[in-house]
Amino acid sequence: MTDYESGGPTIEFADPSSTLVEVDEETLVLIHAAGSIYAIDDVCTHDGGPLSDGELCTEGDKPAIACPRHVAKCVLADGAALTIPDT
């Protein structure tokens, strides 16, 4: 069985918006974008910066987030790197 941790009611999250939550000593970013909710690590794969400070954007039809340090972008749904230096 999987345990779930509530980040709050969906109605409280504007689209687009993000908020930080702590789950089992891990900091995650909950993101509401394009009608979907995503939970990702608050860490850029390039240099470990906080993705929670990044700008939410869309690349094509894919909701994405840009690292605030180097503007590297990754897809929210699967973490795929869209621009370098993201990996």
N, CA, C and O atoms as a Maestro MAE file, in Angstrom:
{
 s_m_m2io_version
 :::
 2.0.0
}

f_m_ct {
 s_m_title
 :::
 protein
 m_atom[348] {
  # First column is atom index #
  i_m_mmod_type
  r_m_x_coord
  r_m_y_coord
  r_m_z_coord
  i_m_residue_number
  s_m_chain_name
  s_m_pdb_residue_name
  s_m_pdb_atom_name
  i_m_atomic_number
  :::
  1 25 0.840 -1.183 0.000 1 A "MET " " N  " 7
  2 3 0.000 0.000 0.000 1 A "MET " " CA " 6
  3 2 0.879 1.238 0.000 1 A "MET " " C  " 6
  4 15 1.905 1.269 0.680 1 A "MET " " O  " 8
  5 25 0.492 2.260 -0.753 2 A "THR " " N  " 7
  6 3 1.218 3.509 -0.833 2 A "THR " " CA " 6
  7 2 0.624 4.512 0.132 2 A "THR " " C  " 6
  8 15 -0.595 4.663 0.210 2 A "THR " " O  " 8
  9 25 1.486 5.199 0.869 3 A "ASP " " N  " 7
  10 3 1.032 6.277 1.738 3 A "ASP " " CA " 6
  11 2 1.008 7.573 0.941 3 A "ASP " " C  " 6
  12 15 1.865 7.800 0.087 3 A "ASP " " O  " 8
  13 25 0.039 8.412 1.218 4 A "TYR " " N  " 7
  14 3 -0.072 9.689 0.538 4 A "TYR " " CA " 6
  15 2 0.022 10.809 1.551 4 A "TYR " " C  " 6
  16 15 -0.438 10.676 2.685 4 A "TYR " " O  " 8
  17 25 0.614 11.902 1.141 5 A "GLU " " N  " 7
  18 3 0.756 13.087 1.966 5 A "GLU " " CA " 6
  19 2 -0.002 14.206 1.272 5 A "GLU " " C  " 6
  20 15 0.257 14.485 0.102 5 A "GLU " " O  " 8
  21 25 -0.925 14.848 1.960 6 A "SER " " N  " 7
  22 3 -1.715 15.917 1.359 6 A "SER " " CA " 6
  23 2 -0.927 17.219 1.345 6 A "SER " " C  " 6
  24 15 -0.317 17.607 2.343 6 A "SER " " O  " 8
  25 25 -0.951 17.883 0.201 7 A "GLY " " N  " 7
  26 3 -0.360 19.209 0.091 7 A "GLY " " CA " 6
  27 2 -1.415 20.291 0.197 7 A "GLY " " C  " 6
  28 15 -1.102 21.481 0.165 7 A "GLY " " O  " 8
  29 25 -2.670 19.872 0.324 8 A "GLY " " N  " 7
  30 3 -3.776 20.808 0.423 8 A "GLY " " CA " 6
  31 2 -4.776 20.572 -0.692 8 A "GLY " " C  " 6
  32 15 -4.482 19.859 -1.652 8 A "GLY " " O  " 8
  33 25 -5.955 21.163 -0.574 9 A "PRO " " N  " 7
  34 3 -6.985 21.003 -1.598 9 A "PRO " " CA " 6
  35 2 -6.557 21.624 -2.932 9 A "PRO " " C  " 6
  36 15 -5.955 22.698 -2.955 9 A "PRO " " O  " 8
  37 25 -6.864 20.957 -4.021 10 A "THR " " N  " 7
  38 3 -6.507 21.440 -5.357 10 A "THR " " CA " 6
  39 2 -7.064 22.833 -5.594 10 A "THR " " C  " 6
  40 15 -6.428 23.649 -6.261 10 A "THR " " O  " 8
  41 25 -8.224 23.111 -5.063 11 A "ILE " " N  " 7
  42 3 -8.869 24.408 -5.277 11 A "ILE " " CA " 6
  43 2 -8.005 25.564 -4.780 11 A "ILE " " C  " 6
  44 15 -8.159 26.695 -5.242 11 A "ILE " " O  " 8
  45 25 -7.096 25.288 -3.843 12 A "GLU " " N  " 7
  46 3 -6.246 26.346 -3.291 12 A "GLU " " CA " 6
  47 2 -5.044 26.670 -4.178 12 A "GLU " " C  " 6
  48 15 -4.326 27.635 -3.915 12 A "GLU " " O  " 8
  49 25 -4.819 25.880 -5.218 13 A "PHE " " N  " 7
  50 3 -3.679 26.097 -6.089 13 A "PHE " " CA " 6
  51 2 -4.128 26.734 -7.401 13 A "PHE " " C  " 6
  52 15 -4.820 26.104 -8.201 13 A "PHE " " O  " 8
  53 25 -3.734 27.974 -7.612 14 A "ALA " " N  " 7
  54 3 -4.043 28.638 -8.883 14 A "ALA " " CA " 6
  55 2 -3.315 27.905 -10.002 14 A "ALA " " C  " 6
  56 15 -2.326 27.213 -9.760 14 A "ALA " " O  " 8
  57 25 -3.801 28.056 -11.209 15 A "ASP " " N  " 7
  58 3 -3.163 27.424 -12.370 15 A "ASP " " CA " 6
  59 2 -2.689 28.543 -13.298 15 A "ASP " " C  " 6
  60 15 -3.521 29.210 -13.914 15 A "ASP " " O  " 8
  61 25 -1.399 28.765 -13.413 16 A "PRO " " N  " 7
  62 3 -0.277 28.017 -12.856 16 A "PRO " " CA " 6
  63 2 0.181 28.583 -11.507 16 A "PRO " " C  " 6
  64 15 0.069 29.781 -11.245 16 A "PRO " " O  " 8
  65 25 0.698 27.689 -10.663 17 A "SER " " N  " 7
  66 3 1.288 28.097 -9.390 17 A "SER " " CA " 6
  67 2 2.124 26.946 -8.848 17 A "SER " " C  " 6
  68 15 2.044 25.818 -9.334 17 A "SER " " O  " 8
  69 25 2.924 27.248 -7.837 18 A "SER " " N  " 7
  70 3 3.716 26.210 -7.191 18 A "SER " " CA " 6
  71 2 3.839 26.514 -5.704 18 A "SER " " C  " 6
  72 15 3.701 27.658 -5.272 18 A "SER " " O  " 8
  73 25 4.100 25.466 -4.934 19 A "THR " " N  " 7
  74 3 4.303 25.616 -3.495 19 A "THR " " CA " 6
  75 2 5.250 24.521 -3.020 19 A "THR " " C  " 6
  76 15 5.297 23.438 -3.602 19 A "THR " " O  " 8
  77 25 5.996 24.804 -1.970 20 A "LEU " " N  " 7
  78 3 6.911 23.822 -1.392 20 A "LEU " " CA " 6
  79 2 6.213 22.994 -0.336 20 A "LEU " " C  " 6
  80 15 5.411 23.518 0.438 20 A "LEU " " O  " 8
  81 25 6.511 21.706 -0.296 21 A "VAL " " N  " 7
  82 3 6.022 20.820 0.765 21 A "VAL " " CA " 6
  83 2 7.170 19.919 1.207 21 A "VAL " " C  " 6
  84 15 8.082 19.623 0.436 21 A "VAL " " O  " 8
  85 25 7.106 19.494 2.456 22 A "GLU " " N  " 7
  86 3 8.104 18.576 3.015 22 A "GLU " " CA " 6
  87 2 7.436 17.219 3.190 22 A "GLU " " C  " 6
  88 15 6.401 17.117 3.850 22 A "GLU " " O  " 8
  89 25 8.021 16.173 2.603 23 A "VAL " " N  " 7
  90 3 7.490 14.817 2.711 23 A "VAL " " CA " 6
  91 2 8.654 13.898 3.073 23 A "VAL " " C  " 6
  92 15 9.616 13.774 2.316 23 A "VAL " " O  " 8
  93 25 8.560 13.259 4.228 24 A "ASP " " N  " 7
  94 3 9.617 12.347 4.672 24 A "ASP " " CA " 6
  95 2 11.003 12.965 4.535 24 A "ASP " " C  " 6
  96 15 11.916 12.348 3.986 24 A "ASP " " O  " 8
  97 25 11.151 14.180 5.036 25 A "GLU " " N  " 7
  98 3 12.424 14.909 5.042 25 A "GLU " " CA " 6
  99 2 12.933 15.274 3.647 25 A "GLU " " C  " 6
  100 15 14.100 15.638 3.499 25 A "GLU " " O  " 8
  101 25 12.086 15.185 2.628 26 A "GLU " " N  " 7
  102 3 12.432 15.598 1.264 26 A "GLU " " CA " 6
  103 2 11.608 16.840 0.934 26 A "GLU " " C  " 6
  104 15 10.416 16.901 1.237 26 A "GLU " " O  " 8
  105 25 12.243 17.822 0.316 27 A "THR " " N  " 7
  106 3 11.538 19.022 -0.109 27 A "THR " " CA " 6
  107 2 11.099 18.835 -1.559 27 A "THR " " C  " 6
  108 15 11.912 18.596 -2.451 27 A "THR " " O  " 8
  109 25 9.785 18.953 -1.764 28 A "LEU " " N  " 7
  110 3 9.192 18.804 -3.095 28 A "LEU " " CA " 6
  111 2 8.501 20.096 -3.482 28 A "LEU " " C  " 6
  112 15 8.109 20.889 -2.626 28 A "LEU " " O  " 8
  113 25 8.358 20.294 -4.772 29 A "VAL " " N  " 7
  114 3 7.583 21.404 -5.297 29 A "VAL " " CA " 6
  115 2 6.300 20.823 -5.873 29 A "VAL " " C  " 6
  116 15 6.345 19.985 -6.773 29 A "VAL " " O  " 8
  117 25 5.159 21.264 -5.356 30 A "LEU " " N  " 7
  118 3 3.871 20.902 -5.951 30 A "LEU " " CA " 6
  119 2 3.540 21.994 -6.960 30 A "LEU " " C  " 6
  120 15 3.556 23.182 -6.636 30 A "LEU " " O  " 8
  121 25 3.243 21.582 -8.174 31 A "ILE " " N  " 7
  122 3 2.982 22.538 -9.248 31 A "ILE " " CA " 6
  123 2 1.632 22.225 -9.885 31 A "ILE " " C  " 6
  124 15 1.339 21.081 -10.233 31 A "ILE " " O  " 8
  125 25 0.819 23.266 -10.029 32 A "HIS " " N  " 7
  126 3 -0.443 23.168 -10.760 32 A "HIS " " CA " 6
  127 2 -0.224 23.905 -12.075 32 A "HIS " " C  " 6
  128 15 -0.057 25.125 -12.086 32 A "HIS " " O  " 8
  129 25 -0.225 23.172 -13.177 33 A "ALA " " N  " 7
  130 3 0.012 23.777 -14.487 33 A "ALA " " CA " 6
  131 2 -0.782 23.045 -15.554 33 A "ALA " " C  " 6
  132 15 -0.792 21.815 -15.590 33 A "ALA " " O  " 8
  133 25 -1.437 23.785 -16.409 34 A "ALA " " N  " 7
  134 3 -2.215 23.236 -17.526 34 A "ALA " " CA " 6
  135 2 -3.223 22.191 -17.055 34 A "ALA " " C  " 6
  136 15 -3.451 21.186 -17.729 34 A "ALA " " O  " 8
  137 25 -3.825 22.440 -15.891 35 A "GLY " " N  " 7
  138 3 -4.866 21.565 -15.385 35 A "GLY " " CA " 6
  139 2 -4.389 20.310 -14.672 35 A "GLY " " C  " 6
  140 15 -5.213 19.505 -14.239 35 A "GLY " " O  " 8
  141 25 -3.096 20.126 -14.539 36 A "SER " " N  " 7
  142 3 -2.544 18.943 -13.865 36 A "SER " " CA " 6
  143 2 -1.713 19.355 -12.651 36 A "SER " " C  " 6
  144 15 -1.230 20.484 -12.562 36 A "SER " " O  " 8
  145 25 -1.561 18.418 -11.724 37 A "ILE " " N  " 7
  146 3 -0.734 18.627 -10.533 37 A "ILE " " CA " 6
  147 2 0.514 17.759 -10.668 37 A "ILE " " C  " 6
  148 15 0.421 16.575 -10.992 37 A "ILE " " O  " 8
  149 25 1.676 18.350 -10.419 38 A "TYR " " N  " 7
  150 3 2.951 17.648 -10.487 38 A "TYR " " CA " 6
  151 2 3.670 17.796 -9.153 38 A "TYR " " C  " 6
  152 15 3.525 18.813 -8.475 38 A "TYR " " O  " 8
  153 25 4.433 16.797 -8.781 39 A "ALA " " N  " 7
  154 3 5.293 16.861 -7.589 39 A "ALA " " CA " 6
  155 2 6.702 16.494 -8.049 39 A "ALA " " C  " 6
  156 15 6.931 15.396 -8.556 39 A "ALA " " O  " 8
  157 25 7.649 17.425 -7.869 40 A "ILE " " N  " 7
  158 3 9.021 17.181 -8.302 40 A "ILE " " CA " 6
  159 2 9.979 17.564 -7.174 40 A "ILE " " C  " 6
  160 15 9.635 18.360 -6.300 40 A "ILE " " O  " 8
  161 25 11.191 16.988 -7.202 41 A "ASP " " N  " 7
  162 3 12.234 17.384 -6.261 41 A "ASP " " CA " 6
  163 2 12.541 18.856 -6.478 41 A "ASP " " C  " 6
  164 15 12.504 19.353 -7.603 41 A "ASP " " O  " 8
  165 25 12.844 19.543 -5.387 42 A "ASP " " N  " 7
  166 3 13.174 20.965 -5.465 42 A "ASP " " CA " 6
  167 2 14.658 21.156 -5.778 42 A "ASP " " C  " 6
  168 15 15.330 21.975 -5.151 42 A "ASP " " O  " 8
  169 25 15.164 20.394 -6.754 43 A "VAL " " N  " 7
  170 3 16.592 20.418 -7.059 43 A "VAL " " CA " 6
  171 2 16.810 20.400 -8.575 43 A "VAL " " C  " 6
  172 15 16.317 19.511 -9.269 43 A "VAL " " O  " 8
  173 25 17.539 21.370 -9.070 44 A "CYS " " N  " 7
  174 3 17.926 21.378 -10.479 44 A "CYS " " CA " 6
  175 2 18.980 20.294 -10.701 44 A "CYS " " C  " 6
  176 15 19.895 20.143 -9.891 44 A "CYS " " O  " 8
  177 25 18.857 19.550 -11.781 45 A "THR " " N  " 7
  178 3 19.826 18.482 -12.056 45 A "THR " " CA " 6
  179 2 21.181 19.033 -12.459 45 A "THR " " C  " 6
  180 15 22.177 18.310 -12.412 45 A "THR " " O  " 8
  181 25 21.240 20.283 -12.849 46 A "HIS " " N  " 7
  182 3 22.509 20.867 -13.287 46 A "HIS " " CA " 6
  183 2 23.406 21.243 -12.115 46 A "HIS " " C  " 6
  184 15 24.563 20.826 -12.071 46 A "HIS " " O  " 8
  185 25 22.893 22.027 -11.160 47 A "ASP " " N  " 7
  186 3 23.773 22.447 -10.072 47 A "ASP " " CA " 6
  187 2 23.121 22.419 -8.699 47 A "ASP " " C  " 6
  188 15 23.660 22.985 -7.747 47 A "ASP " " O  " 8
  189 25 21.971 21.770 -8.583 48 A "GLY " " N  " 7
  190 3 21.333 21.608 -7.278 48 A "GLY " " CA " 6
  191 2 20.564 22.810 -6.782 48 A "GLY " " C  " 6
  192 15 20.156 22.839 -5.621 48 A "GLY " " O  " 8
  193 25 20.351 23.808 -7.631 49 A "GLY " " N  " 7
  194 3 19.592 24.993 -7.239 49 A "GLY " " CA " 6
  195 2 18.127 24.680 -7.001 49 A "GLY " " C  " 6
  196 15 17.637 23.640 -7.440 49 A "GLY " " O  " 8
  197 25 17.420 25.567 -6.308 50 A "PRO " " N  " 7
  198 3 16.010 25.341 -5.975 50 A "PRO " " CA " 6
  199 2 15.076 25.596 -7.156 50 A "PRO " " C  " 6
  200 15 14.919 26.738 -7.588 50 A "PRO " " O  " 8
  201 25 14.463 24.550 -7.674 51 A "LEU " " N  " 7
  202 3 13.520 24.714 -8.781 51 A "LEU " " CA " 6
  203 2 12.279 25.492 -8.365 51 A "LEU " " C  " 6
  204 15 11.597 26.072 -9.210 51 A "LEU " " O  " 8
  205 25 11.980 25.510 -7.064 52 A "SER " " N  " 7
  206 3 10.798 26.235 -6.596 52 A "SER " " CA " 6
  207 2 10.878 27.723 -6.909 52 A "SER " " C  " 6
  208 15 9.851 28.401 -6.948 52 A "SER " " O  " 8
  209 25 12.074 28.236 -7.131 53 A "ASP " " N  " 7
  210 3 12.242 29.640 -7.505 53 A "ASP " " CA " 6
  211 2 12.157 29.843 -9.015 53 A "ASP " " C  " 6
  212 15 12.239 30.974 -9.494 53 A "ASP " " O  " 8
  213 25 11.995 28.756 -9.766 54 A "GLY " " N  " 7
  214 3 11.987 28.824 -11.224 54 A "GLY " " CA " 6
  215 2 10.653 29.262 -11.789 54 A "GLY " " C  " 6
  216 15 9.615 29.167 -11.133 54 A "GLY " " O  " 8
  217 25 10.701 29.746 -13.022 55 A "GLU " " N  " 7
  218 3 9.504 30.195 -13.727 55 A "GLU " " CA " 6
  219 2 8.802 29.013 -14.386 55 A "GLU " " C  " 6
  220 15 9.442 28.183 -15.032 55 A "GLU " " O  " 8
  221 25 7.485 28.942 -14.217 56 A "LEU " " N  " 7
  222 3 6.690 27.942 -14.910 56 A "LEU " " CA " 6
  223 2 6.459 28.432 -16.334 56 A "LEU " " C  " 6
  224 15 6.206 29.615 -16.559 56 A "LEU " " O  " 8
  225 25 6.548 27.520 -17.288 57 A "CYS " " N  " 7
  226 3 6.413 27.898 -18.682 57 A "CYS " " CA " 6
  227 2 5.820 26.727 -19.461 57 A "CYS " " C  " 6
  228 15 5.542 25.672 -18.892 57 A "CYS " " O  " 8
  229 25 5.632 26.917 -20.744 58 A "THR " " N  " 7
  230 3 5.162 25.859 -21.629 58 A "THR " " CA " 6
  231 2 6.093 25.799 -22.814 58 A "THR " " C  " 6
  232 15 6.405 26.821 -23.424 58 A "THR " " O  " 8
  233 25 6.533 24.610 -23.137 59 A "GLU " " N  " 7
  234 3 7.360 24.382 -24.316 59 A "GLU " " CA " 6
  235 2 6.554 23.505 -25.261 59 A "GLU " " C  " 6
  236 15 6.345 22.323 -24.990 59 A "GLU " " O  " 8
  237 25 6.102 24.080 -26.371 60 A "GLY " " N  " 7
  238 3 5.157 23.369 -27.229 60 A "GLY " " CA " 6
  239 2 3.860 23.251 -26.451 60 A "GLY " " C  " 6
  240 15 3.274 24.263 -26.069 60 A "GLY " " O  " 8
  241 25 3.409 22.041 -26.213 61 A "ASP " " N  " 7
  242 3 2.204 21.828 -25.404 61 A "ASP " " CA " 6
  243 2 2.547 21.207 -24.055 61 A "ASP " " C  " 6
  244 15 1.661 20.693 -23.372 61 A "ASP " " O  " 8
  245 25 3.833 21.245 -23.656 62 A "LYS " " N  " 7
  246 3 4.279 20.580 -22.439 62 A "LYS " " CA " 6
  247 2 4.566 21.593 -21.329 62 A "LYS " " C  " 6
  248 15 5.411 22.471 -21.500 62 A "LYS " " O  " 8
  249 25 3.862 21.478 -20.178 63 A "PRO " " N  " 7
  250 3 4.200 22.328 -19.038 63 A "PRO " " CA " 6
  251 2 5.631 22.031 -18.594 63 A "PRO " " C  " 6
  252 15 6.050 20.875 -18.534 63 A "PRO " " O  " 8
  253 25 6.373 23.098 -18.285 64 A "ALA " " N  " 7
  254 3 7.778 22.959 -17.927 64 A "ALA " " CA " 6
  255 2 8.133 23.947 -16.826 64 A "ALA " " C  " 6
  256 15 7.339 24.819 -16.472 64 A "ALA " " O  " 8
  257 25 9.341 23.795 -16.291 65 A "ILE " " N  " 7
  258 3 9.869 24.735 -15.313 65 A "ILE " " CA " 6
  259 2 11.288 25.088 -15.728 65 A "ILE " " C  " 6
  260 15 12.028 24.248 -16.240 65 A "ILE " " O  " 8
  261 25 11.659 26.347 -15.500 66 A "ALA " " N  " 7
  262 3 13.000 26.827 -15.838 66 A "ALA " " CA " 6
  263 2 13.787 27.044 -14.559 66 A "ALA " " C  " 6
  264 15 13.296 27.686 -13.630 66 A "ALA " " O  " 8
  265 25 14.993 26.520 -14.499 67 A "CYS " " N  " 7
  266 3 15.867 26.726 -13.348 67 A "CYS " " CA " 6
  267 2 16.144 28.229 -13.216 67 A "CYS " " C  " 6
  268 15 16.448 28.885 -14.212 67 A "CYS " " O  " 8
  269 25 16.044 28.780 -12.006 68 A "PRO " " N  " 7
  270 3 16.266 30.214 -11.843 68 A "PRO " " CA " 6
  271 2 17.723 30.630 -12.010 68 A "PRO " " C  " 6
  272 15 18.001 31.813 -12.205 68 A "PRO " " O  " 8
  273 25 18.645 29.697 -11.940 69 A "ARG " " N  " 7
  274 3 20.060 30.052 -12.036 69 A "ARG " " CA " 6
  275 2 20.567 30.122 -13.470 69 A "ARG " " C  " 6
  276 15 21.301 31.047 -13.819 69 A "ARG " " O  " 8
  277 25 20.187 29.158 -14.309 70 A "HIS " " N  " 7
  278 3 20.722 29.110 -15.666 70 A "HIS " " CA " 6
  279 2 19.637 29.010 -16.735 70 A "HIS " " C  " 6
  280 15 19.948 28.866 -17.918 70 A "HIS " " O  " 8
  281 25 18.379 29.084 -16.336 71 A "VAL " " N  " 7
  282 3 17.216 29.050 -17.218 71 A "VAL " " CA " 6
  283 2 17.115 27.734 -17.999 71 A "VAL " " C  " 6
  284 15 16.448 27.676 -19.033 71 A "VAL " " O  " 8
  285 25 17.772 26.682 -17.509 72 A "ALA " " N  " 7
  286 3 17.603 25.360 -18.113 72 A "ALA " " CA " 6
  287 2 16.168 24.921 -17.861 72 A "ALA " " C  " 6
  288 15 15.640 25.132 -16.770 72 A "ALA " " O  " 8
  289 25 15.533 24.313 -18.855 73 A "LYS " " N  " 7
  290 3 14.121 23.941 -18.743 73 A "LYS " " CA " 6
  291 2 13.957 22.434 -18.782 73 A "LYS " " C  " 6
  292 15 14.670 21.730 -19.496 73 A "LYS " " O  " 8
  293 25 12.980 21.947 -17.982 74 A "CYS " " N  " 7
  294 3 12.644 20.525 -18.020 74 A "CYS " " CA " 6
  295 2 11.133 20.361 -17.996 74 A "CYS " " C  " 6
  296 15 10.414 21.187 -17.435 74 A "CYS " " O  " 8
  297 25 10.663 19.283 -18.612 75 A "VAL " " N  " 7
  298 3 9.241 18.957 -18.697 75 A "VAL " " CA " 6
  299 2 8.760 18.478 -17.328 75 A "VAL " " C  " 6
  300 15 9.418 17.660 -16.685 75 A "VAL " " O  " 8
  301 25 7.618 18.988 -16.889 76 A "LEU " " N  " 7
  302 3 7.088 18.600 -15.578 76 A "LEU " " CA " 6
  303 2 6.612 17.156 -15.541 76 A "LEU " " C  " 6
  304 15 6.783 16.479 -14.527 76 A "LEU " " O  " 8
  305 25 6.022 16.675 -16.618 77 A "ALA " " N  " 7
  306 3 5.414 15.338 -16.619 77 A "ALA " " CA " 6
  307 2 6.435 14.214 -16.470 77 A "ALA " " C  " 6
  308 15 6.162 13.210 -15.811 77 A "ALA " " O  " 8
  309 25 7.616 14.379 -17.082 78 A "ASP " " N  " 7
  310 3 8.577 13.267 -17.046 78 A "ASP " " CA " 6
  311 2 10.017 13.684 -16.733 78 A "ASP " " C  " 6
  312 15 10.910 12.837 -16.702 78 A "ASP " " O  " 8
  313 25 10.249 14.979 -16.500 79 A "GLY " " N  " 7
  314 3 11.585 15.444 -16.150 79 A "GLY " " CA " 6
  315 2 12.547 15.567 -17.313 79 A "GLY " " C  " 6
  316 15 13.724 15.864 -17.105 79 A "GLY " " O  " 8
  317 25 12.078 15.347 -18.539 80 A "ALA " " N  " 7
  318 3 12.954 15.409 -19.707 80 A "ALA " " CA " 6
  319 2 13.574 16.800 -19.837 80 A "ALA " " C  " 6
  320 15 12.883 17.813 -19.730 80 A "ALA " " O  " 8
  321 25 14.887 16.833 -20.069 81 A "ALA " " N  " 7
  322 3 15.596 18.094 -20.270 81 A "ALA " " CA " 6
  323 2 15.219 18.690 -21.615 81 A "ALA " " C  " 6
  324 15 15.245 18.003 -22.637 81 A "ALA " " O  " 8
  325 25 14.867 19.979 -21.612 82 A "LEU " " N  " 7
  326 3 14.516 20.665 -22.847 82 A "LEU " " CA " 6
  327 2 15.653 21.539 -23.352 82 A "LEU " " C  " 6
  328 15 15.791 21.759 -24.555 82 A "LEU " " O  " 8
  329 25 16.465 22.033 -22.431 83 A "THR " " N  " 7
  330 3 17.576 22.905 -22.797 83 A "THR " " CA " 6
  331 2 18.783 22.567 -21.924 83 A "THR " " C  " 6
  332 15 18.641 22.067 -20.808 83 A "THR " " O  " 8
  333 25 19.956 22.848 -22.448 84 A "ILE " " N  " 7
  334 3 21.157 22.654 -21.652 84 A "ILE " " CA " 6
  335 2 21.261 23.825 -20.687 84 A "ILE " " C  " 6
  336 15 20.727 24.888 -21.005 84 A "ILE " " O  " 8
  337 25 21.895 23.712 -19.555 85 A "PRO " " N  " 7
  338 3 22.705 22.603 -19.089 85 A "PRO " " CA " 6
  339 2 21.937 21.549 -18.289 85 A "PRO " " C  " 6
  340 15 22.561 20.726 -17.619 85 A "PRO " " O  " 8
  341 25 20.597 21.550 -18.339 86 A "ASP " " N  " 7
  342 3 19.812 20.527 -17.635 86 A "ASP " " CA " 6
  343 2 20.135 19.144 -18.194 86 A "ASP " " C  " 6
  344 15 20.441 19.001 -19.378 86 A "ASP " " O  " 8
  345 25 20.065 18.136 -17.343 87 A "THR " " N  " 7
  346 3 20.362 16.767 -17.789 87 A "THR " " CA " 6
  347 2 19.215 15.839 -17.511 87 A "THR " " C  " 6
  348 15 19.293 14.650 -17.821 87 A "THR " " O  " 8
  :::
 }
 m_bond[347] {
  # First column is bond index #
  i_m_from
  i_m_to
  i_m_order
  :::
  1 1 2 1
  2 2 3 1
  3 3 4 2
  4 3 5 1
  5 5 6 1
  6 6 7 1
  7 7 8 2
  8 7 9 1
  9 9 10 1
  10 10 11 1
  11 11 12 2
  12 11 13 1
  13 13 14 1
  14 14 15 1
  15 15 16 2
  16 15 17 1
  17 17 18 1
  18 18 19 1
  19 19 20 2
  20 19 21 1
  21 21 22 1
  22 22 23 1
  23 23 24 2
  24 23 25 1
  25 25 26 1
  26 26 27 1
  27 27 28 2
  28 27 29 1
  29 29 30 1
  30 30 31 1
  31 31 32 2
  32 31 33 1
  33 33 34 1
  34 34 35 1
  35 35 36 2
  36 35 37 1
  37 37 38 1
  38 38 39 1
  39 39 40 2
  40 39 41 1
  41 41 42 1
  42 42 43 1
  43 43 44 2
  44 43 45 1
  45 45 46 1
  46 46 47 1
  47 47 48 2
  48 47 49 1
  49 49 50 1
  50 50 51 1
  51 51 52 2
  52 51 53 1
  53 53 54 1
  54 54 55 1
  55 55 56 2
  56 55 57 1
  57 57 58 1
  58 58 59 1
  59 59 60 2
  60 59 61 1
  61 61 62 1
  62 62 63 1
  63 63 64 2
  64 63 65 1
  65 65 66 1
  66 66 67 1
  67 67 68 2
  68 67 69 1
  69 69 70 1
  70 70 71 1
  71 71 72 2
  72 71 73 1
  73 73 74 1
  74 74 75 1
  75 75 76 2
  76 75 77 1
  77 77 78 1
  78 78 79 1
  79 79 80 2
  80 79 81 1
  81 81 82 1
  82 82 83 1
  83 83 84 2
  84 83 85 1
  85 85 86 1
  86 86 87 1
  87 87 88 2
  88 87 89 1
  89 89 90 1
  90 90 91 1
  91 91 92 2
  92 91 93 1
  93 93 94 1
  94 94 95 1
  95 95 96 2
  96 95 97 1
  97 97 98 1
  98 98 99 1
  99 99 100 2
  100 99 101 1
  101 101 102 1
  102 102 103 1
  103 103 104 2
  104 103 105 1
  105 105 106 1
  106 106 107 1
  107 107 108 2
  108 107 109 1
  109 109 110 1
  110 110 111 1
  111 111 112 2
  112 111 113 1
  113 113 114 1
  114 114 115 1
  115 115 116 2
  116 115 117 1
  117 117 118 1
  118 118 119 1
  119 119 120 2
  120 119 121 1
  121 121 122 1
  122 122 123 1
  123 123 124 2
  124 123 125 1
  125 125 126 1
  126 126 127 1
  127 127 128 2
  128 127 129 1
  129 129 130 1
  130 130 131 1
  131 131 132 2
  132 131 133 1
  133 133 134 1
  134 134 135 1
  135 135 136 2
  136 135 137 1
  137 137 138 1
  138 138 139 1
  139 139 140 2
  140 139 141 1
  141 141 142 1
  142 142 143 1
  143 143 144 2
  144 143 145 1
  145 145 146 1
  146 146 147 1
  147 147 148 2
  148 147 149 1
  149 149 150 1
  150 150 151 1
  151 151 152 2
  152 151 153 1
  153 153 154 1
  154 154 155 1
  155 155 156 2
  156 155 157 1
  157 157 158 1
  158 158 159 1
  159 159 160 2
  160 159 161 1
  161 161 162 1
  162 162 163 1
  163 163 164 2
  164 163 165 1
  165 165 166 1
  166 166 167 1
  167 167 168 2
  168 167 169 1
  169 169 170 1
  170 170 171 1
  171 171 172 2
  172 171 173 1
  173 173 174 1
  174 174 175 1
  175 175 176 2
  176 175 177 1
  177 177 178 1
  178 178 179 1
  179 179 180 2
  180 179 181 1
  181 181 182 1
  182 182 183 1
  183 183 184 2
  184 183 185 1
  185 185 186 1
  186 186 187 1
  187 187 188 2
  188 187 189 1
  189 189 190 1
  190 190 191 1
  191 191 192 2
  192 191 193 1
  193 193 194 1
  194 194 195 1
  195 195 196 2
  196 195 197 1
  197 197 198 1
  198 198 199 1
  199 199 200 2
  200 199 201 1
  201 201 202 1
  202 202 203 1
  203 203 204 2
  204 203 205 1
  205 205 206 1
  206 206 207 1
  207 207 208 2
  208 207 209 1
  209 209 210 1
  210 210 211 1
  211 211 212 2
  212 211 213 1
  213 213 214 1
  214 214 215 1
  215 215 216 2
  216 215 217 1
  217 217 218 1
  218 218 219 1
  219 219 220 2
  220 219 221 1
  221 221 222 1
  222 222 223 1
  223 223 224 2
  224 223 225 1
  225 225 226 1
  226 226 227 1
  227 227 228 2
  228 227 229 1
  229 229 230 1
  230 230 231 1
  231 231 232 2
  232 231 233 1
  233 233 234 1
  234 234 235 1
  235 235 236 2
  236 235 237 1
  237 237 238 1
  238 238 239 1
  239 239 240 2
  240 239 241 1
  241 241 242 1
  242 242 243 1
  243 243 244 2
  244 243 245 1
  245 245 246 1
  246 246 247 1
  247 247 248 2
  248 247 249 1
  249 249 250 1
  250 250 251 1
  251 251 252 2
  252 251 253 1
  253 253 254 1
  254 254 255 1
  255 255 256 2
  256 255 257 1
  257 257 258 1
  258 258 259 1
  259 259 260 2
  260 259 261 1
  261 261 262 1
  262 262 263 1
  263 263 264 2
  264 263 265 1
  265 265 266 1
  266 266 267 1
  267 267 268 2
  268 267 269 1
  269 269 270 1
  270 270 271 1
  271 271 272 2
  272 271 273 1
  273 273 274 1
  274 274 275 1
  275 275 276 2
  276 275 277 1
  277 277 278 1
  278 278 279 1
  279 279 280 2
  280 279 281 1
  281 281 282 1
  282 282 283 1
  283 283 284 2
  284 283 285 1
  285 285 286 1
  286 286 287 1
  287 287 288 2
  288 287 289 1
  289 289 290 1
  290 290 291 1
  291 291 292 2
  292 291 293 1
  293 293 294 1
  294 294 295 1
  295 295 296 2
  296 295 297 1
  297 297 298 1
  298 298 299 1
  299 299 300 2
  300 299 301 1
  301 301 302 1
  302 302 303 1
  303 303 304 2
  304 303 305 1
  305 305 306 1
  306 306 307 1
  307 307 308 2
  308 307 309 1
  309 309 310 1
  310 310 311 1
  311 311 312 2
  312 311 313 1
  313 313 314 1
  314 314 315 1
  315 315 316 2
  316 315 317 1
  317 317 318 1
  318 318 319 1
  319 319 320 2
  320 319 321 1
  321 321 322 1
  322 322 323 1
  323 323 324 2
  324 323 325 1
  325 325 326 1
  326 326 327 1
  327 327 328 2
  328 327 329 1
  329 329 330 1
  330 330 331 1
  331 331 332 2
  332 331 333 1
  333 333 334 1
  334 334 335 1
  335 335 336 2
  336 335 337 1
  337 337 338 1
  338 338 339 1
  339 339 340 2
  340 339 341 1
  341 341 342 1
  342 342 343 1
  343 343 344 2
  344 343 345 1
  345 345 346 1
  346 346 347 1
  347 347 348 2
  :::
 }
}
